[in-house]
Amino acid sequence: MAHVSTIQFPEQIFINQDSRQQGPFTIEEVNAKIRACELTGVNTFAWYQGCSQWIRIDQVPGVFMLNTPPVFQPDRQPETKSDATGGLIPYKNPYALVGYYLSIFSMIPFVGILLGVAGIICGIVGVRRRNRNPMMRGTAHAWFAILFSALVILIQVALAIYLSTHKNSF
């Protein structure tokens, strides 16, 4: 016959919340105080017979905290909610988005050189923000801004040099 172990809940729990000691309470009384929002997990500790020291209230067997954060599981990625754009527009990384549009508008002759420089700067800032916060999107937009702006600037500078040196041929 297999031995089934059952978890023994503490009979008497002493609570220390915000440096005020209370108790003893039963596990049912502690859970009722949590449901009534009289006890929170913040700055609330507990001790019961068998405990070597005060522990956080949410670590007491049988205590059910409301709104506790999920347990960290390193093999699972956090769930991300999709936005209405399907993740195509990096609205949380405005530098990448602005850099992308500046790189497109950098094709405007002459004025485009200034827009291209601004696009490169915004693209670099967008990449840095993405590197600091992996949940932020916009890497493709930022790199497009950097590379396309640089290409357009090179073409416009080369065209300006060509036109200035071959002015007499027209």
N, C-alpha and C positions, 0 to 999 in steps of 0.2 A: 504494500500500500504506500503510495507516494505521500510524502509529507508536504502539506500546503502551509506556507508561512503567511501570516497575516501581519499587516503593519499595525503596530501598537501606537495609538495616538497618546500624547502626554495627557495626564489627568488634570494637572494644574499648571497653568502658564502664567508667568509674570511678564508684564509688558513695561517697556521703558520707551516712552514717546516724548521727544523733545526734552530729554533729561528729567522726565517725571515718571516715577515708577508706580505701577498700578497692579492690582491683582491680589490673589490668584483668580484666574478665569478658567472655565472649561473650554474645550475646543469649539463647542457650539456657540458659547458666548463670544469668543474671539471672532468667529465667522459672522455672527450677527452684528458685531461692532463694525466689521469691515463693510458689510452690506449697507449699514446705516451711515457710512462714511465718517465714523468716529475714529477709525484707525486707517492710516495709509501706509504704504510701503516706504515712504520717505521719512528718514530719521526715526523709524520704529524698530525696536529690537525686542527679542523675547528670550526668556530663559525658562527651562523646565528641568525637573529632576532627570539627571542623566546627561545634561548638557555641560560641557567643560567651560563654556563661556557664553556671553550674550551673542545671539545670532540675529540676522535680519528676520523679520516676521514672516516673510515669504518662504523661509527655509524650514519652518516648523511643519512636521508631518501633519496633514489634515487641514492646514490653513489654505484657504482658497482666495487668493488676491484677485481683485477686480482690475482689469486693464493692465495686467502685467505684460511686459514686453516678451516676445517669443524667445525661446531658448536658442542661442547661437548654434548653428549647425554648419561647420566649415565646408561640408561637401555640397551644400545647397546655395544657389545664388538667390539673392532677394528678389521677390516678385516685383515687377515694375508695371505700373498701369500705363496702358497705351493712351496717347492723346488723340484728339479728333483728326490730326493730320497723319496719323499712322507712323509718327516718328520721323517723317521726311523733312519737316521744317524745325530747325533747332532753336525754338523760341526761348529756351532757357539759357542759350548761349548767344546773346545778341551780338557780340563782337564777331563771331563766325558768320552770322547771317548778314550783318552790315558789310563785312569784308567781302562776302560773296557778291552782293549787289554793287558795291563800289568797283569790284573787278570787272563786272559786266559793263558798267558805265564808263570804265576807263578807256573803252574803245572810241569815245568821243575825241576827235582830233584836238590836239594841243592841251585842252583842259584835262584830258584823260590822264596825262602824266601825273598831275596832282592827285586825281582820284585813285590812280593806281598805287601811288605811295601810301595813301590813306588805307587802301584795301590791303596792302601788305602788312601794315602795322596792325590793323584790326584782325587779320588772319593769324598773325603771331600771337596776339593776346588771346584769341579764341582757342588756339592750340594749347597754350599754357593753362587756360581755365579748364579745358577738358582733361589735361594731364593731372591737375589738382583734384578734380572731381570726376571719376570715371562714370558716374551716373548721368553726367551732362553729355548731351550729344553735340554734333556739329564738327567733328573732325574732318569729314570730307569737304564741308563748306569752307572751313578755315584753310585747308591745304589748297583747295581750288583758288581761293582768294589770293594766296601767296604766289602760287605758280602762274596763274593766268595774268595777274597784275604785272608780275615781273616780265612775262613774255610780251605783253602789250606795251609796257614801258620801253623795252628794248626795241621793238618794232617802230614805235613812234620816234624814239631818239635817232635810230638809224635813218628813218625817213626824213627827219628834220635835217640831219647832216647831209644826206644826199641832195635834198632840195636846196640847201644853202650853198653847196659846192657846185651844183649844176644849174645855177640860176640863169646863166647866160644862154643855156641851150634852149630855153623856152622862148 
